Amino acid sequence: MKPLALTLGEPAGIGPDIAIAAWLRRNSDDVPPFYLLGDRAFIAARAKLLGVDLPLADAAGGDISRIFTEAFPIAATGHPTTARPGHPDDNSAAAAIGSIRQAVTDVVAGHAAAIVTNPIAKSVLYRAGFAHPGHTEFLAELAASDGKPRQPVMLLWSSDLAVVPVTIHLSLREAIATLSSPMIVDTVRIVVSDLQSRFKIARPRIAVSGLNPHAGEDGSLGTEDQTIVAPAVATLRAEGIDARGPLPADTMFHEAARRTYDCAICMYHDQALIPVKTLAFDRAVNVTLGLPFIRTSPDHGTAFDIAGTGRADPSSLVAALRLAAQMANATHSA
């Protein structure tokens, strides 16, 4: 299999720390070969700060699988990186964005099997003029360079629970105003397609949550579940998709309920992310569906307060790397 392209993320955060820690676990945790897109001098300095003797190697033109066993492969992006742990500087945004752009270029060109992204600091990017709500939307724009618009879908995956929010980075007020039956239908279609092709689930079972408490209680607690969610589920079932709902969200996530579906479709961000982060905070992986390439990411933030201290846990990144490799293998074998 081709190597994975790992982005730098926010350089002042824990992305560099967990990348180094993941490489150090390459044997004990069966970490698949990856290369980091970033500044070699910066990574060398961060490794020194962490007290790690880190052999570095140029990833360009080399056999990454062979290099990976002995050294940490880095592909230069041309963006000098100078931020200190916990302190983003004027180079941070360009370094983070440049790493993402190069990762997409590499995977589209066939140099990498998939993209794994380290956490970014949106506030830092916004100050530099970044015009997207987050990683997901930016990757969708980059993927649309062929002229075909992409609808990105955010899947939070763990062995305990897989969830998808229909509306993502919107305020609750905006999410409710934006939600529509076509949006739910399009989201579930993408989820089902990717679960079949990239997760090898032949007939995915989809549980669709309601928007309101108790899924609206027959309209007494809001009509959206009757007028928006239920019609979407009916459309999906008519297409032969194994979908059911709207279901009361407060009873969807206990152990017995989780055994009845492969993925839960939720109406807004926190409705999906609270249960998965409660059940699998250190193991959950963020996966972007609906793109022409595979993208995963650890399901946590930049953790400025512990960057450079050696206390960052790489478990979620390791899970993201392993899932990206599994998805790439499944896609390749299809």
PyMOL commands that set and color helices and strands:
alter all, ss='L'
color gray80, all
select helices_A, chain A and resi 15-24+40-50+64-70+92-109+122-127+135-146+172-178+181-198+213-216+224-238+249-251+255-258+269-280+304-306+315-333
alter helices_A, ss='H'
color red, helices_A
select strands_A, chain A and resi 4-7+34-37+56-58+72-75+114-116+153-157+162-165+205-209+242-247+263-266+285-289+295-298
alter strands_A, ss='S'
color yellow, strands_A
deselect
rebuild
show_as cartoon
